[in-house]
Amino acid sequence: MSGTRERLYLDAARRAGLAVPDDWRSYHKDAFPHYHVFATMQRARKDAAKKTVFASARIVAKVSAEETKTLSLYHFMQLGFDLSSRE
């Protein structure tokens, strides 16, 4: 994964109020559950537009840490997580 894209994910996550790791290459997912879910879903759609990335971070920020462990991709999509490509 491109360091540029990962920096975008970190920036979007921070702006949404998510706790983010110091090193995106090596972190424990249980310590950063929201970031882990957000970044994992973003990595599956490398060509997402910036505004979509930021909107998706805000959606993940709205769920509880426990929900990040139990909600399915379908549920995140129901909340508004956009899996489309560039606009």
Backbone as a chain_set.jsonl record, in Angstrom:
{"seq": "MSGTRERLYLDAARRAGLAVPDDWRSYHKDAFPHYHVFATMQRARKDAAKKTVFASARIVAKVSAEETKTLSLYHFMQLGFDLSSRE", "coords": {"N": [[0.845, -1.178, 0.0], [0.459, 2.207, -0.718], [2.332, 4.773, 0.794], [1.372, 7.342, 0.64], [-1.42, 7.052, 0.335], [-1.952, 5.795, 2.774], [-1.269, 7.846, 4.546], [-3.301, 9.611, 3.92], [-5.484, 8.141, 4.889], [-4.847, 8.108, 7.63], [-4.992, 10.864, 8.187], [-7.703, 11.412, 7.583], [-8.929, 9.754, 9.479], [-7.991, 10.884, 11.901], [-9.154, 13.459, 11.735], [-11.785, 12.751, 11.933], [-11.919, 12.066, 14.516], [-10.947, 9.651, 15.393], [-8.833, 7.427, 17.235], [-5.502, 7.037, 16.325], [-2.77, 4.962, 15.21], [0.776, 5.382, 15.884], [2.435, 4.243, 14.029], [1.404, 3.055, 11.07], [2.081, 0.702, 9.878], [2.592, -1.159, 11.797], [0.707, -2.036, 14.27], [-1.515, -2.817, 16.99], [-4.599, -4.222, 16.435], [-6.648, -4.292, 18.356], [-6.054, -2.189, 20.001], [-6.623, -0.005, 18.487], [-9.403, -0.051, 17.421], [-11.397, 1.288, 15.839], [-9.866, 2.657, 13.895], [-8.618, 0.473, 12.707], [-10.767, -0.96, 11.489], [-11.746, 1.03, 9.742], [-9.419, 1.62, 8.115], [-8.888, -0.914, 7.03], [-11.179, -1.4, 5.461], [-10.923, 0.74, 3.696], [-8.541, 0.141, 2.375], [-9.343, -1.85, 0.696], [-10.47, -0.548, -1.361], [-8.843, 1.141, -3.184], [-8.99, 3.288, -4.968], [-10.708, 5.241, -4.075], [-12.388, 8.376, -3.857], [-11.137, 11.366, -2.29], [-13.005, 12.848, -0.712], [-14.877, 10.905, -0.178], [-13.414, 9.122, 1.359], [-12.981, 10.658, 3.681], [-15.638, 11.013, 4.499], [-16.339, 8.373, 5.03], [-14.686, 7.814, 7.206], [-15.877, 9.41, 9.155], [-18.277, 8.068, 9.455], [-17.483, 5.58, 10.535], [-16.513, 6.536, 12.928], [-18.804, 7.041, 14.349], [-19.758, 4.691, 15.443], [-19.675, 2.383, 18.217], [-16.786, 1.114, 20.027], [-17.144, -1.568, 20.584], [-19.054, -2.255, 18.677], [-17.509, -2.088, 16.385], [-16.334, -4.5, 16.33], [-18.353, -6.27, 15.862], [-20.175, -5.505, 13.861], [-21.124, -6.089, 10.49], [-19.827, -5.79, 7.11], [-21.995, -5.175, 5.513], [-23.675, -3.893, 7.399], [-22.159, -1.595, 7.952], [-22.327, -0.426, 5.445], [-25.053, 0.099, 5.397], [-25.099, 2.125, 7.235], [-23.977, 4.08, 5.76], [-21.407, 3.878, 4.742], [-19.419, 4.176, 1.986], [-18.744, 2.206, -0.746], [-18.128, 2.637, -3.339], [-16.261, 3.426, -6.344], [-13.978, 5.996, -7.533], [-15.521, 9.169, -8.033]], "CA": [[0.0, 0.0, 0.0], [1.181, 3.463, -0.852], [2.425, 5.606, 1.983], [0.526, 8.511, 0.418], [-2.792, 6.664, 0.665], [-2.023, 5.543, 4.218], [-1.291, 9.151, 5.221], [-4.664, 10.115, 3.731], [-6.338, 7.413, 5.833], [-4.533, 8.608, 8.973], [-5.526, 12.218, 8.292], [-9.169, 11.31, 7.634], [-9.283, 9.155, 10.767], [-7.743, 11.903, 12.939], [-10.165, 14.521, 11.615], [-13.07, 12.187, 12.372], [-11.834, 11.839, 15.953], [-10.507, 8.29, 15.712], [-7.466, 7.244, 17.723], [-4.705, 6.438, 15.253], [-1.459, 4.495, 15.667], [1.947, 6.143, 15.448], [2.979, 3.558, 12.855], [0.325, 2.297, 10.427], [2.596, -0.6, 9.431], [2.703, -2.08, 12.922], [-0.112, -1.647, 15.415], [-2.406, -3.887, 17.43], [-5.961, -3.82, 16.052], [-7.492, -4.098, 19.536], [-5.734, -0.886, 20.576], [-7.18, 1.002, 17.578], [-10.453, -0.784, 16.698], [-12.039, 2.103, 14.806], [-8.91, 2.863, 12.802], [-8.397, -0.811, 12.033], [-11.916, -1.223, 10.615], [-11.751, 2.052, 8.698], [-8.297, 1.44, 7.186], [-9.051, -2.19, 6.328], [-12.181, -1.226, 4.407], [-10.386, 1.664, 2.694], [-7.509, -0.541, 1.58], [-10.021, -2.684, -0.301], [-10.947, 0.331, -2.433], [-7.704, 2.053, -3.299], [-9.236, 4.439, -5.834], [-11.794, 6.061, -3.527], [-12.181, 9.82, -3.855], [-10.787, 11.878, -0.96], [-14.181, 13.221, 0.09], [-15.509, 9.661, 0.244], [-12.571, 8.599, 2.44], [-13.27, 11.448, 4.876], [-17.011, 10.695, 4.914], [-16.323, 7.019, 5.593], [-14.073, 7.9, 8.538], [-16.891, 9.957, 10.07], [-19.265, 7.008, 9.704], [-16.882, 4.621, 11.468], [-16.385, 7.217, 14.222], [-20.11, 7.066, 15.025], [-20.084, 3.41, 16.079], [-18.905, 2.108, 19.435], [-15.651, 0.197, 19.851], [-17.688, -2.93, 20.566], [-19.7, -2.463, 17.376], [-16.504, -2.297, 15.332], [-15.985, -5.927, 16.351], [-19.504, -7.12, 15.567], [-20.914, -5.102, 12.666], [-20.639, -6.623, 9.215], [-19.663, -4.813, 6.044], [-23.36, -4.782, 5.146], [-24.158, -2.92, 8.381], [-21.456, -0.331, 7.715], [-22.913, 0.142, 4.234], [-26.36, 0.632, 5.796], [-24.826, 3.377, 7.941], [-23.539, 5.055, 4.765], [-20.039, 3.657, 4.265], [-19.499, 4.109, 0.527], [-17.75, 1.314, -1.341], [-17.986, 2.91, -4.767], [-14.965, 3.932, -6.801], [-13.929, 7.45, -7.729], [-16.735, 9.776, -8.602]], "C": [[0.884, 1.231, 0.0], [1.178, 4.249, 0.457], [1.549, 6.843, 1.87], [-0.921, 8.204, 0.782], [-2.942, 6.444, 2.166], [-2.033, 6.851, 4.997], [-2.673, 9.801, 5.081], [-5.608, 9.446, 4.724], [-6.11, 7.911, 7.258], [-5.131, 9.999, 9.185], [-7.046, 12.194, 8.414], [-9.619, 10.77, 8.987], [-9.101, 10.163, 11.903], [-8.839, 12.968, 12.921], [-11.547, 14.047, 12.052], [-13.074, 11.898, 13.871], [-11.432, 10.436, 16.36], [-9.099, 8.318, 16.296], [-6.692, 6.54, 16.616], [-3.34, 6.01, 15.792], [-0.344, 5.419, 15.185], [2.521, 5.555, 14.165], [1.895, 2.681, 12.237], [0.778, 0.923, 9.954], [2.58, -1.64, 10.547], [1.913, -1.542, 14.118], [-1.024, -2.817, 15.766], [-3.845, -3.436, 17.188], [-6.877, -3.597, 17.251], [-7.238, -2.753, 20.211], [-6.346, 0.257, 19.753], [-8.318, 0.392, 16.762], [-11.119, 0.02, 15.586], [-11.104, 2.29, 13.61], [-8.709, 1.571, 12.016], [-9.531, -1.112, 11.049], [-11.915, -0.241, 9.443], [-10.654, 1.793, 7.662], [-8.419, 0.143, 6.394], [-10.056, -2.05, 5.19], [-11.671, -0.284, 3.321], [-9.355, 0.982, 1.799], [-8.115, -1.429, 0.5], [-10.499, -1.852, -1.486], [-9.97, 1.477, -2.632], [-7.971, 3.304, -4.129], [-10.373, 5.331, -5.343], [-11.417, 7.537, -3.558], [-11.917, 10.294, -2.425], [-12.017, 12.193, -0.122], [-14.923, 11.982, 0.586], [-14.737, 9.042, 1.404], [-12.891, 9.338, 3.741], [-14.678, 11.16, 5.398], [-17.07, 9.32, 5.571], [-15.712, 7.007, 6.99], [-15.084, 8.421, 9.555], [-17.954, 8.914, 10.404], [-18.725, 6.005, 10.713], [-16.774, 5.243, 12.857], [-17.687, 7.196, 15.021], [-20.456, 5.77, 15.745], [-19.202, 3.196, 17.308], [-17.746, 1.159, 19.124], [-16.141, -1.244, 19.784], [-18.341, -3.232, 19.222], [-18.687, -2.672, 16.253], [-16.122, -3.769, 15.24], [-17.132, -6.813, 15.889], [-20.261, -6.754, 14.292], [-20.279, -5.683, 11.404], [-20.449, -5.478, 8.217], [-21.036, -4.282, 5.608], [-23.891, -3.708, 6.1], [-23.466, -1.57, 8.211], [-22.004, 0.351, 6.461], [-24.285, 0.741, 4.54], [-26.211, 1.966, 6.534], [-24.325, 4.467, 6.997], [-22.125, 4.898, 4.262], [-20.111, 3.372, 2.773], [-18.375, 3.249, -0.034], [-17.568, 1.547, -2.836], [-16.586, 3.424, -5.075], [-15.021, 5.445, -6.915], [-15.202, 7.952, -8.381], [-16.415, 10.446, -9.906]], "O": [[1.928, 1.269, 0.65], [0.154, 4.367, 1.13], [1.039, 7.343, 2.873], [-1.577, 8.998, 1.457], [-3.937, 6.855, 2.762], [-2.731, 6.961, 6.006], [-3.154, 10.457, 6.005], [-6.442, 10.115, 5.334], [-7.065, 8.114, 8.008], [-5.707, 10.278, 10.237], [-7.611, 12.885, 9.261], [-10.579, 11.271, 9.572], [-9.965, 10.279, 12.772], [-9.381, 13.331, 13.965], [-12.376, 14.845, 12.487], [-14.105, 11.531, 14.434], [-11.554, 10.062, 17.527], [-8.272, 9.137, 15.898], [-7.171, 5.564, 16.039], [-2.817, 6.623, 16.722], [-0.503, 6.144, 14.202], [3.033, 6.284, 13.316], [1.51, 1.67, 12.823], [-0.055, 0.067, 9.659], [2.556, -2.844, 10.289], [2.4, -0.702, 14.874], [-1.271, -3.695, 14.939], [-4.26, -2.387, 17.68], [-7.8, -2.786, 17.168], [-8.106, -2.235, 20.913], [-6.558, 1.354, 20.269], [-8.22, 0.318, 15.537], [-11.378, -0.512, 14.506], [-11.505, 2.105, 12.461], [-8.641, 1.594, 10.787], [-9.275, -1.479, 9.902], [-12.067, -0.643, 8.289], [-10.932, 1.753, 6.463], [-8.087, 0.108, 5.209], [-9.813, -2.527, 4.082], [-11.961, -0.491, 2.143], [-9.313, 1.231, 0.594], [-7.462, -1.724, -0.502], [-10.893, -2.408, -2.511], [-10.247, 2.626, -2.288], [-7.243, 4.288, -4.001], [-10.938, 6.097, -6.123], [-10.266, 7.9, -3.313], [-12.411, 9.7, -1.467], [-12.068, 11.842, 1.057], [-15.532, 12.012, 1.656], [-15.339, 8.499, 2.33], [-13.054, 8.709, 4.787], [-14.884, 11.073, 6.609], [-17.778, 9.133, 6.561], [-16.172, 6.269, 7.862], [-15.142, 7.933, 10.684], [-18.471, 8.888, 11.521], [-19.432, 5.62, 11.644], [-16.927, 4.545, 13.859], [-17.663, 7.321, 16.245], [-21.363, 5.754, 16.578], [-18.115, 3.765, 17.413], [-17.734, 0.491, 18.09], [-15.613, -2.048, 19.016], [-18.198, -4.333, 18.69], [-18.98, -3.361, 15.275], [-15.645, -4.231, 14.203], [-16.918, -7.979, 15.557], [-20.921, -7.609, 13.703], [-19.057, -5.753, 11.278], [-20.864, -4.346, 8.463], [-21.202, -3.087, 5.366], [-24.488, -2.726, 5.66], [-24.106, -0.523, 8.314], [-22.128, 1.575, 6.426], [-24.636, 1.787, 3.994], [-27.089, 2.826, 6.464], [-24.253, 5.636, 7.375], [-21.673, 5.694, 3.438], [-20.786, 2.434, 2.346], [-17.196, 3.534, 0.181], [-16.929, 0.747, -3.52], [-15.832, 3.804, -4.179], [-15.967, 6.089, -6.463], [-15.855, 7.26, -9.162], [-17.303, 11.015, -10.542]]}, "num_chains": 1, "name": "protein.A"}
